[in-house]
């Protein structure tokens, strides 16, 4: 059993490419937001309502739209 391998083995890199860097930051921010606000991680940002939606929009604007010199 230990010698069994999947028929197709995929290797993943831990590097963040220039093309996906922005999206990776948003993903990390979303996970942080969910943990701090008791929102299930499976929830989509577009499914948020009321105060939770307002908090997400403010956090996203503050953290993802900072000028480069502040980062």
C-alpha positions as CSV (number, residue, x, y, z in Angstrom):
1,X,0.0,0.0,0.0
2,X,2.8,2.4,0.8
3,X,4.3,1.9,-2.6
4,X,1.1,2.9,-4.4
5,X,1.4,6.2,-6.3
6,X,-1.3,8.2,-8.1
7,X,-1.3,7.6,-11.8
8,X,-0.6,11.4,-12.3
9,X,1.7,13.1,-9.9
10,X,1.6,16.9,-9.9
11,X,4.4,19.0,-8.4
12,X,3.4,22.4,-6.8
13,X,5.7,25.3,-6.2
14,X,5.6,27.5,-3.1
15,X,6.6,30.5,-5.1
16,X,4.2,33.3,-5.8
17,X,4.3,34.4,-9.5
18,X,4.1,38.0,-10.5
19,X,0.8,37.2,-12.2
20,X,-1.0,35.8,-9.2
21,X,0.7,37.9,-6.4
22,X,-2.3,40.2,-6.1
23,X,-4.8,37.4,-5.8
24,X,-2.7,35.6,-3.2
25,X,-2.7,38.6,-1.0
26,X,-6.5,38.8,-1.3
27,X,-6.8,35.1,-0.4
28,X,-4.7,35.5,2.7
29,X,-6.7,38.6,3.7
30,X,-10.0,36.8,3.2
31,X,-8.9,33.9,5.4
32,X,-7.8,36.4,8.1
33,X,-11.2,38.2,7.8
34,X,-13.1,35.0,8.1
35,X,-11.3,33.8,11.2
36,X,-11.7,37.2,12.9
37,X,-15.4,37.6,12.1
38,X,-16.6,34.0,12.5
39,X,-17.4,33.7,8.8
40,X,-17.2,30.2,7.2
41,X,-14.2,30.1,4.9
42,X,-16.4,28.6,2.2
43,X,-18.4,31.9,2.1
44,X,-17.8,34.1,-0.9
45,X,-17.3,37.8,-0.4
46,X,-20.3,38.5,-2.6
47,X,-22.4,36.5,-0.1
48,X,-21.7,38.8,2.8
49,X,-24.5,41.1,4.0
50,X,-24.8,44.0,6.3
51,X,-22.0,44.8,8.8
52,X,-19.9,41.9,7.7
53,X,-19.9,43.2,4.1
54,X,-19.0,46.7,5.3
55,X,-16.1,45.3,7.4
56,X,-14.8,43.3,4.5
57,X,-14.9,46.2,2.1
58,X,-13.1,48.5,4.5
59,X,-10.5,45.9,5.3
60,X,-10.0,45.2,1.6
61,X,-9.7,48.8,0.7
62,X,-7.3,49.6,3.5
63,X,-5.0,46.5,3.0
64,X,-5.1,45.9,-0.8
65,X,-5.1,49.5,-2.1
66,X,-2.2,50.9,0.0
67,X,0.4,53.0,-1.9
68,X,3.5,50.9,-2.5
69,X,5.7,53.0,-0.2
70,X,3.5,52.0,2.8
71,X,3.8,48.2,2.3
